[in-house]
């Protein structure tokens, strides 16, 4: 009976080791994916900032000032 318990305990220990190994691997892969995504977002934000700066530098004074249109006055409804 002791040999069966020893075998079972060894098997459970091995199973826990495999589980920990897969969990560690999954967390490492997840971390790498998040870091890569963050780097991509950072690069995209920098690119958009550069485009914005370039557009602002190339804008003529007329283009730089956006005209504000006044809302049209509502006409009264015709009487019936």
CNS distance restraints for C-alpha pairs under 8 A (distance, minus, plus):
assign (resid   1 and name CA) (resid   5 and name CA) 6.43 0.50 0.50
assign (resid   2 and name CA) (resid   6 and name CA) 6.12 0.50 0.50
assign (resid   3 and name CA) (resid   7 and name CA) 6.13 0.50 0.50
assign (resid   4 and name CA) (resid   8 and name CA) 6.07 0.50 0.50
assign (resid   5 and name CA) (resid   9 and name CA) 5.98 0.50 0.50
assign (resid   6 and name CA) (resid  10 and name CA) 6.06 0.50 0.50
assign (resid   7 and name CA) (resid  11 and name CA) 6.06 0.50 0.50
assign (resid   8 and name CA) (resid  12 and name CA) 6.15 0.50 0.50
assign (resid   9 and name CA) (resid  13 and name CA) 6.10 0.50 0.50
assign (resid  10 and name CA) (resid  14 and name CA) 6.15 0.50 0.50
assign (resid  11 and name CA) (resid  15 and name CA) 6.12 0.50 0.50
assign (resid  12 and name CA) (resid  16 and name CA) 6.11 0.50 0.50
assign (resid  13 and name CA) (resid  17 and name CA) 6.21 0.50 0.50
assign (resid  14 and name CA) (resid  18 and name CA) 6.25 0.50 0.50
assign (resid  15 and name CA) (resid  19 and name CA) 6.14 0.50 0.50
assign (resid  16 and name CA) (resid  20 and name CA) 6.10 0.50 0.50
assign (resid  17 and name CA) (resid  21 and name CA) 6.12 0.50 0.50
assign (resid  18 and name CA) (resid  22 and name CA) 6.26 0.50 0.50
assign (resid  19 and name CA) (resid  23 and name CA) 6.10 0.50 0.50
assign (resid  20 and name CA) (resid  24 and name CA) 6.00 0.50 0.50
assign (resid  21 and name CA) (resid  25 and name CA) 6.15 0.50 0.50
assign (resid  22 and name CA) (resid  26 and name CA) 6.02 0.50 0.50
assign (resid  23 and name CA) (resid  27 and name CA) 6.14 0.50 0.50
assign (resid  24 and name CA) (resid  28 and name CA) 6.11 0.50 0.50
assign (resid  25 and name CA) (resid  29 and name CA) 6.16 0.50 0.50
assign (resid  26 and name CA) (resid  30 and name CA) 6.04 0.50 0.50
assign (resid  27 and name CA) (resid  31 and name CA) 6.05 0.50 0.50
assign (resid  28 and name CA) (resid  32 and name CA) 6.23 0.50 0.50
assign (resid  29 and name CA) (resid  33 and name CA) 6.17 0.50 0.50
assign (resid  30 and name CA) (resid  34 and name CA) 6.20 0.50 0.50
assign (resid  31 and name CA) (resid  35 and name CA) 6.14 0.50 0.50
assign (resid  32 and name CA) (resid  36 and name CA) 6.11 0.50 0.50
assign (resid  33 and name CA) (resid  37 and name CA) 6.11 0.50 0.50
assign (resid  34 and name CA) (resid  38 and name CA) 6.05 0.50 0.50
assign (resid  35 and name CA) (resid  39 and name CA) 6.15 0.50 0.50
assign (resid  36 and name CA) (resid  40 and name CA) 6.19 0.50 0.50
assign (resid  37 and name CA) (resid  41 and name CA) 6.21 0.50 0.50
assign (resid  38 and name CA) (resid  42 and name CA) 6.10 0.50 0.50
assign (resid  39 and name CA) (resid  43 and name CA) 6.16 0.50 0.50
assign (resid  40 and name CA) (resid  44 and name CA) 6.13 0.50 0.50
assign (resid  41 and name CA) (resid  45 and name CA) 6.07 0.50 0.50
assign (resid  42 and name CA) (resid  46 and name CA) 6.22 0.50 0.50
assign (resid  43 and name CA) (resid  47 and name CA) 6.13 0.50 0.50
assign (resid  44 and name CA) (resid  48 and name CA) 6.17 0.50 0.50
assign (resid  45 and name CA) (resid  49 and name CA) 6.14 0.50 0.50
assign (resid  46 and name CA) (resid  50 and name CA) 6.20 0.50 0.50
assign (resid  47 and name CA) (resid  51 and name CA) 6.24 0.50 0.50
assign (resid  48 and name CA) (resid  52 and name CA) 6.10 0.50 0.50
assign (resid  49 and name CA) (resid  53 and name CA) 6.15 0.50 0.50
assign (resid  50 and name CA) (resid  54 and name CA) 6.08 0.50 0.50
assign (resid  51 and name CA) (resid  55 and name CA) 6.09 0.50 0.50
assign (resid  52 and name CA) (resid  56 and name CA) 6.13 0.50 0.50
assign (resid  53 and name CA) (resid  57 and name CA) 6.20 0.50 0.50
assign (resid  54 and name CA) (resid  58 and name CA) 6.15 0.50 0.50
assign (resid  55 and name CA) (resid  59 and name CA) 6.04 0.50 0.50
assign (resid  56 and name CA) (resid  64 and name CA) 7.33 0.50 0.50
assign (resid  59 and name CA) (resid  63 and name CA) 5.62 0.50 0.50
assign (resid  59 and name CA) (resid  64 and name CA) 5.79 0.50 0.50
assign (resid  60 and name CA) (resid  64 and name CA) 6.12 0.50 0.50
assign (resid  61 and name CA) (resid  65 and name CA) 6.56 0.50 0.50
assign (resid  62 and name CA) (resid  66 and name CA) 7.79 0.50 0.50
